[in-house]
Amino acid sequence: MRSSECDGIILAAGMASRMGGEKLLYDIDGEPLVRHAVRNALDACARVIVVVGHGSDVVGEAIGDLDRFRLIIAHNSRYRSGMLGSIQTGMQHVSSRWFFVVPGDMPEVVPRIYAAVSGAIGESEESEGPAEAGESSVRAVVPYYRGTRGHPVLIHMGLIAEVLAEPPDGGPMRALIERHPVRRIEPEEPAITLDVDTEEDYRAYLERFNRGDLSSG
């Protein structure tokens, strides 16, 4: 399956409590961090749903001009409740059979990574309903790099109703996904675990970026 057949949900609603400011607006090569993440998703996916909450006006302004036909900005008014509520907000706009979920602070999740994850799904796994006898019942694909879980996670639309039935402050999405068969893949892509959560992460990221070790920009 091609990533261009899938919607992508970018999570950009958090409080950035571990950084001294709105981390999604931190500068990378003259542009906000979140803009890199969203542009990568637009280059890979059919449509991109960006879930905003904290700092929604400035985050929306940073990305709103990227693609008015394929970019949806969805506001999660319950963003203080945690990430699950943001995923639920994004899910309400999904129209594809499979969709990606990725945090907005991961600017190095580039199109080839989306392609590697979606490529793990075969034709027999693309149906909307329950798997038939003898078919695979995989309902999510999760990438790992050297034992560490990463993103983007690819989820079948058949899980949406179940997830939306959960309270927005419920457990982590990982626990909900793992009620179902999950395919684990291990692409040789360290970027799937590279997020910018702290000031230290940001400084380390810029050092690598300025050395030319990374692909954004």
C-alpha positions in Angstrom: 0.0 0.0 0.0 1.2 3.5 -0.8 1.4 6.3 1.8 -0.4 8.6 -0.7 -3.5 6.6 -0.1 -3.5 7.4 3.6 -4.5 10.4 5.7 -2.0 11.7 8.3 -2.7 13.1 11.7 -0.1 15.5 13.1 -0.4 16.1 16.8 0.3 19.8 17.5 -1.9 20.6 20.5 0.4 19.9 23.5 1.5 22.3 26.3 5.3 21.9 25.6 5.7 21.8 29.4 9.3 20.6 29.2 10.4 23.5 27.1 10.5 27.2 27.9 8.1 28.3 25.1 6.1 27.0 22.2 8.5 24.3 20.9 6.6 23.8 17.7 7.6 27.3 16.6 11.3 26.8 17.3 13.4 27.7 14.3 14.9 25.1 12.0 16.6 26.6 9.0 14.4 29.7 9.1 11.1 27.9 9.5 9.1 26.7 12.5 9.7 23.1 13.5 6.0 22.1 13.0 6.1 23.4 9.4 8.8 20.9 8.6 6.8 18.0 10.1 3.6 19.1 8.3 5.3 19.6 4.9 6.8 16.1 5.1 3.4 14.6 5.8 1.8 16.6 2.9 4.6 15.2 0.6 3.7 11.7 1.7 0.0 11.5 2.5 -3.4 12.0 0.8 -4.5 14.6 3.3 -3.0 15.9 6.5 -5.0 16.7 9.7 -3.1 18.9 12.1 -4.6 18.9 15.6 -4.0 22.1 17.5 -4.8 23.2 21.0 -2.3 25.2 23.1 -1.1 28.1 21.0 -3.5 27.2 18.2 -3.5 30.6 16.6 0.2 30.8 16.1 0.6 27.2 15.2 -2.2 27.6 12.6 -0.5 30.7 11.2 2.8 28.9 10.9 1.3 26.1 8.6 -2.0 27.5 7.2 -0.6 28.4 3.8 1.0 25.1 3.0 -1.9 23.4 1.1 -5.4 24.7 1.4 -6.9 21.7 -0.4 -5.2 18.9 1.5 -4.5 20.5 4.9 -7.2 20.4 7.7 -6.6 22.2 11.0 -8.7 20.7 13.8 -8.9 22.3 17.2 -8.9 20.1 20.3 -10.5 22.1 23.1 -9.6 19.4 25.6 -5.9 19.4 24.8 -5.1 19.6 28.5 -6.4 16.1 29.0 -3.6 14.5 27.1 -2.6 13.1 23.7 -5.5 10.6 23.3 -8.0 13.5 23.1 -6.0 15.0 20.2 -5.8 11.7 18.4 -9.6 11.4 18.8 -10.0 14.9 17.4 -8.0 14.0 14.4 -9.7 10.7 13.8 -13.0 12.5 13.3 -11.7 13.9 10.1 -10.1 10.7 8.7 -11.6 9.5 5.4 -8.9 7.0 4.3 -8.9 3.2 5.1 -5.5 3.5 6.9 -4.1 6.6 8.5 -0.9 7.7 10.1 -0.4 9.3 13.6 2.8 11.3 14.3 3.7 14.0 16.8 4.4 17.5 15.4 7.8 17.7 17.1 9.3 15.1 14.7 10.7 17.1 11.8 12.7 14.2 10.4 9.9 11.8 9.6 10.3 12.2 5.9 8.2 10.7 3.0 10.4 7.6 2.6 9.6 6.7 6.2 5.9 7.0 5.6 6.4 4.8 2.6 8.3 2.2 4.5 5.5 1.9 7.1 2.6 1.8 4.7 4.5 -0.7 2.5 4.2 -3.2 5.4 0.5 -3.6 4.5 -0.4 -6.2 1.9 -3.5 -6.3 -0.3 -5.3 -8.8 1.9 -5.1 -6.4 4.8 -6.7 -3.4 3.1 -10.4 -4.2 3.6 -12.6 -2.0 5.8 -14.4 -4.8 7.7 -13.1 -7.6 9.9 -10.6 -10.0 8.4 -12.0 -13.0 6.7 -10.9 -16.5 7.6 -7.3 -17.0 6.5 -6.6 -13.3 6.1 -4.4 -11.2 8.3 -6.1 -9.2 11.0 -3.4 -6.7 11.4 -4.9 -3.3 12.5 -1.7 -1.3 13.1 1.9 -1.0 12.0 4.4 0.3 14.4 8.1 1.1 13.5 11.0 0.4 15.9 14.6 1.5 15.7 17.0 -0.7 17.6 14.3 -1.7 20.1 12.8 1.8 20.6 9.2 2.4 19.5 8.8 5.2 17.0 6.5 7.1 14.5 4.6 7.3 12.4 2.2 4.7 13.5 -0.2 3.4 10.9 -3.8 2.5 12.0 -6.8 0.9 10.3 -10.0 3.0 10.3 -11.8 0.0 11.8 -10.3 1.0 15.2 -11.8 4.6 15.1 -15.1 3.8 16.7 -13.4 1.9 19.6 -11.0 4.7 20.2 -13.6 7.5 20.1 -15.6 5.6 22.8 -12.7 6.1 25.2 -12.6 9.1 27.6 -10.1 11.7 26.2 -8.1 11.5 29.4 -8.0 7.7 29.1 -4.9 5.5 28.8 -2.3 5.8 26.1 -3.1 5.1 22.5 -0.5 2.3 22.5 -2.6 0.3 25.0 -5.7 0.6 22.8 -3.8 -0.4 19.7 -2.3 -3.4 21.4 -5.7 -4.9 22.0 -5.5 -5.9 18.3 -2.8 -7.6 16.2 0.0 -5.2 15.5 2.8 -5.6 12.9 6.2 -4.5 14.1 8.7 -3.3 11.5 12.3 -2.3 12.0 13.4 0.2 9.3 17.0 1.4 9.6 15.8 4.9 10.2 16.9 6.6 13.5 14.6 9.5 12.7 11.6 7.5 13.7 12.6 8.1 17.4 14.0 11.6 17.0 11.6 14.1 18.7 12.3 17.6 20.1 11.0 17.4 23.6 13.4 19.5 25.6 15.8 22.4 25.1 18.7 19.9 25.1 17.0 17.9 22.3 16.6 21.1 20.3 20.3 22.1 20.7 21.4 18.6 19.8 19.1 18.6 16.8 20.4 21.9 15.5 24.0 20.6 15.8 23.2 17.6 13.7 21.2 19.6 11.2 24.0 22.2 10.8 26.5 19.4 10.2 24.3 18.1 7.4 23.4 14.9 9.1 19.7 15.4 8.8 17.3 15.9 5.9 14.9 18.7 6.8 15.1 22.0 5.0 
